[in-house]
Amino acid sequence: MKALGARSSFYVGFVVGTCTLYVFLHQVWFAINLSPQQPEQLEKITEERKMLEEEEKNWKKDKSALFNLNHPHHTDEDSTVADALYKQVRILCWVMTGPNNLQKKARHVKATWSRHCNIVVFMSSVDDPDFPAVGLNTKEGRDQLYWKTIRAFHYALEKHGDDADWFLKADDDTYVIVDNLRWVLSNHSPDEPIYFGRRFKPYTKQGYMSGGAGYVLSKEALKRFVEGFRTKVCTHTSSVEDLALGQCMEKMGVQAGDSRDTLHRETFHPFVPEQHLTGKFPKSFWYWNYCYYPIVEGSQCCSDLAVSFHYVDPQLMYLLEYYTYHLRAFGYRYRYQPPEPTGLQDSKSSDKGAEHPHVDQEQEAGIQEVEKKAHPLENKL
C-alpha cells in the first residue's frame, strides 16, 4: 500500500509540474509577443497594407504586367506638356531582376520611377504572380543576362507589342527619369529602326549602349531584334548582354542614336550622380576608352534633363525621386529650356491666344511686356 501511495504521489506531482511548466511557458510566450517588438511588427504590417492599397490605386494588374492608371504629378501643378507626352510617347519599361531581389530592390523600383512608365514588367527567372514577375525560364547569374534580355524582348513584343511604342530595359538598381526619356524620344518615330542609351564605342562600328545605364528600343528596332533571332542573323554569341545586343542591332540595321541634349550633355549615366559630379575617374579606368563621346566631369557631366543613373541603392532611389519631382528652388525658371517636341508645338499652335482669349497679337505682345516687368527675376536667369 505504501508503494502504491508513493507511485500515486509521483504521478500527481508529475501532472501538476507539467501543467505548471506549460502555464509558465505560455505566459513567457505571451509576454514576448506583447513586448516592444509588437508595435514594430504592427507598424510593418500597416506599412505593407498601405503599399498594397496604393498599388491598387495606381496599377492595373494584367497577368504579369502592370498598367499605369495614373500619370503621377502634384495636385495643382501644371503638367500639360508631361501629360501630353505620356499619351503620345508610350513606354513599356521592363526591369531585369531575380527572385532574391524582388523585395530587396524591385519593390523600390515599383514604388518610385516605374510609376511614370505606361506599362511595367518585371523580368525574373521564376514566375511570381503576386509581385508580379515574369519567369523567363533561365538561371540566375551574370552569364545569364543576355539570355534574359533575349527572352524578355521576345516576351515584350509578343504580349505587349500593341500597348507601347518604345521598350526600355533597366536593371533593378537603375533609376530612370521617364518624363525626360519621353523628351529624348519625342522627336523620333517608333517606326524608325533606332535605339538610345549611353553609347560605348569598342567592338562595333557604330557603338552599343551601356547595359547598366539602360537602353530603349523603338518598336521597329524591337521587331528587327526578334526577327534577327528568327532568321539566325543574331545568336547568343556572348554573355556580355549590352555588347551582344549592340552587335545584333548593327547586323539588323538598327541605328545607335545620340541621346545627348541640345548642349551635347549626356542623359544616360552608368554610375550614381555623385560619381559623375564629384568623382575623378583615373585615366587608367576603362570608362575613358569606352565612351563614344568625350567625357565631361563635374557640373557639366550631366544634362539638366538626365534620364538615368546606375548602381542606385533603395535609399538613393527615394532620394532621387524627391529631388526630381519635389525639390524646387524658389524664384527661378528652369535655365535649360530646349524646344518643345514638334508634335506638341503643332497641337499648341491651334490654341494660340488661349491664355488671353479674344486678344489680338499686338495686345498679346503688350501683355507679355507687362508680365516681364512684373517678374524681373525670371528675365535675368
N, C-alpha and C positions, 0 to 999 in steps of 0.2 A: 504493500500500500504506500509505503514511503517513497519507493521508486516511481510509482505511478504519479504521486503528487508532485515529485520533483520534475518529471517529464512534462506534466501539465503546466507547471510554472514556467518551464523553459519555452514552451510553445506560445503561452500567453505573452511572455516577455518579448519573444521574437516578433510577434504580430504587432505589439504596441510600439516596439522600437522601429519597425519598418514603417508604420503609419506616421510616427513622429518625424522620421527622416524625410518621408515624402512631403509632409506639410512644410517642413523647414526648407527643402529644396524648391518647392513651389513658391514659397514666399520670397526666396532669393531671386528666382527667375522673374517673379512679378516686380520685385524692386528694381532689377536691372532694366526691365522694359519701361519702367517709369522714371528712370534716371534721366539726367540732362541730355542723353543721346536721343531720346524720343522726339523732342521738338525739332532736332536737326533732320531726323528721318521724315517727320511730318512735313517739314519745310521742303524737303527734296521731292516728296510725293506731290505736294501742292504745285511746286515749280513745273514738274513734268506734266501735270494736268493742264496748267496754263499754256504750256508749249503746245500740247495737243489741241487745245481749243483754238489757239492762234493759227495753227497749221490748217485746221478745218475751215477757218475763215478765209485763209489766203490761197489754199491749194485745192484743186480738184484732182483727186487721185484716179487715174485711169490705168488699171493694171499696174505696171511698174513705172509709169511716168507721172510726173506732177505738172499739171497745167495751172499757170498763174491766174488767179481770179481777179487780182487787184494789182495794178501797177503802183507800187508804193511811193508815196511822196507826202510831204507835210500838208496838213489841212490849211487851206487858205494860201498856199504857196502857188505861184504862177508856174505851172509845169506844162504849159501849152505845147511847147516845142518837144519836150521829152515824151509827152503823151502821144503826139502825132508820130514821132519816130518809133515808139513802142508798137504802134499799129502797122507802120509801113515797113519796118526792118525787123522781121520776126526771127528771133534767135532761139534755137534749141541748144541748151548747154548740157553736155554730158560730162560727168565728173568721174575721173578714174579713182577708184577706191578699192577697199577689200573688206572682208568680214570683220577683221580686227580693228578696222579704222572707222566703222560706221558711227560708233558712239564717241570715239576719241577725236575724230576730225570731221567726218562728213556731216554730222548733225549741225556743226557750227557753220558749215557752208550753206546748209539748208536754211539756217536761221538768219543769214546775212546776205551776201551778194547775190546768191542764186534767186532771191526774191524778185530780182529785176529782169530775169530771163522770162521769155514767153513760156517755155517748156523746160523742165529739168529731168534728166535721167541719171541716176547713179549706177555706174557700171562696176560690177564686182565679179568675183569668180563663182559666187554662190548666190542663188535667189534668196531674197529676203522680202516677202510680200508686205510685211508690216512697215518697214522703213520708208519707202520700198527701194529695193535694189535689184537690178537685172543680173542674173547669173550667166556668165559667158562661157561656162564650162572650160575654164583654164585653171592652171595652178597659179599660186602667188609667187612673187619674186621679180627682180629686175629683168631677168631673162624672159619673162612672160609679157612684158609691157607692149611689145609690138603685136603679139597675138591678141591681146586685149583690145588694142587700138583697131586692128583689122575687123574683129568681130563687132566691136562697138559701132563703128561707122556703118557696117553692113546692117546692123540692127536698126540704127537711126534712119537709114534710107527706107528700109522695108516697112518699119512700123510708123514712122513719122515723116516720111518724105513730103507729104502734102501739108503738114502742120507748120512748117518753118521754111525760111528762105536761106538761112545761114546756120552752120553747125559748128559749135565751139567745143573744143576739147580742153579740159582743165584738170589739174591734179587736185587732190583734196587738201593740199597746202598752198594752193594758189588763190589769191584774192583778185577779183575782176570787177572793174567799174563798168558794168554792162551798158549804161547810158552813154559813156564815152566811146565804147566799141560801136554802138549804133551810129555815132557821128562819123567814125572812121569808114564804116561800110556804106553810109547813106548816099554817097555819090557813085556807088557801084551797083551793078545789077547782079542778082543771084544767078542770072543766065550766063555771066562771064565765067570762064574757067580760071579762077583766081583764088588764092588763099593768103592770109595775113598772119603775122606774128612777129617775134623778134628774129630778124634774119641773120643767120650764120652763113659763112662762106665756104668752108672746106668741103671737099669730096664731091661736090656737084657744081655744074656750070653756073646755075642761077642761084645757088644757095638753098638753104632749107630753114625751117622755123624751129626755134628752141622749144623743146617739149615742156620744160618747167614753166616758161612764161605763158604757155597756152597758145593755141592757134585756131583759126576759124576758117572753114571751107565754105565757099558758095555752094549752092545746090548743084550747079553744073560740075564743080570740082569734085563734090561727093559722088555724083553719078559716074564720073570718069575713074575715080579711085576704085569703086566697086567693079566697074567694067574691066579695069586693069587686072583684077584677080580672076574674073570670069574667063578672060581671054588668055590668062597666064603671061601677060606682059609684065605684071608685077607678081612677085612671090615674097615669101618670108625669107628675105636674104640676110637679115641681121636682127639681133635682139635690141639694137640701138634704135629705139622707136622713132625719134624725130628725124634722124638721118634717113632711115629706111623709107619713111613716109615721103620725105622730100625727094628721094630718088624716084619713087613711083610717080609723084606729081610731075616731075620733069619728063619722064617717059610718056606720060599721058597728055602732055601739052598743057598742063595747068601752070599758070604764071605765079611766080613768087612776088606778091605785091609789096609795095612800100607803105608801111603803116605809120611812118613819121608824120608829125603835124606840119603845118604850113611854114614853120620856122625850122624845120628839119630836126626837131627834137623827138627822141624815141618815146613810143607809147607802151610797148610791151617790155617788161623788165624781168630778167631771170633771177634776181635776188630781192631781198627786202629793201624798202625805201632807204633805210639808214645806210646800207652798204653802198648804194648808188650815190647818195647825197654827201656822205662824210668819209666813206672808206676810200683808201688809195689802193687800187689793185696793183700788186707787184708786177713789174714789167715781164717777169717770167711766167706770170699767171696765164693759163690757157685762153682766158677770155679775150685778151688783146689780139690773138691770132684768129679768133673765131668770128668776131663781129663783122658783119658785111659793111656797115657804115662806121665812120670814125667815132670812137668812144669819147664821150664828154663826161668828166667827173665834176661833182659839185652841183650848184643850184640849177645849172642848165642841162643836167643829165637827163632830166625827165620832163615830158610835156605837161603843161597845165591840165591837159585832157588825157592824162595817163590812163592806160587800160588795165594793166595787170602788174602784180608783183608775186614773187615765188618765195618758198620757204617761210610762209606765214603761219605762225602757230595760232591756236584758237584765241588766245588773249589779244594778239595783234589783229586778228580778223575783226573783232568787235571794235577795236580802236580805229581801224581804217574805215569801218562803216560809219563811225561817229565823225571822223574828220571829213569824210566825203559828203555826207548828207545832213550834217547838223552844224558843225563849226563854221562860223562866219565872222569876218572882221567888219565892224560897224563902219558905215560911211563910205564904203568903196563899191565901185562897179568892177566886175572882173576885168583885169588888164588885158587878158587874151581873148579877143573877140573874132574868131575865124568866121568866114562867110557861112551863112546858113546853107544847108543842103539845097540843091537846085529844086528838088520836088517840093520842099516846103516853101521856097520863095515863090514858086508858081501858084501854090494854093493860097498863099497870103496876098498875092497881087490883086486878087478879086475882092479882098476885104480891105483894100486901101481906104483910109479915111474912117475906118470903123471906130477908132479911138475917139475921134471928134466928128461924129456924124453930121452931115449937111454943111460941112465946112469946105470951101474951095481950097486950091493949092496955096494961094497967096496967104489966106488966113491961117492955114496949117503951118506955113513957114513962120508966121508971126508967133503962133502958139509955141512952136519949138524953141524960138529965141527966148521967149519968156521963161520957159522951163529950164533953159541953160543957165540963165541968170539966177534962177531960184535954187539951182544945185551946182554951185561953183566947184565943190569938191570933185564931183564926177568928171568935170571937164578938164581938170588938171591931171587926172590919173589915166 
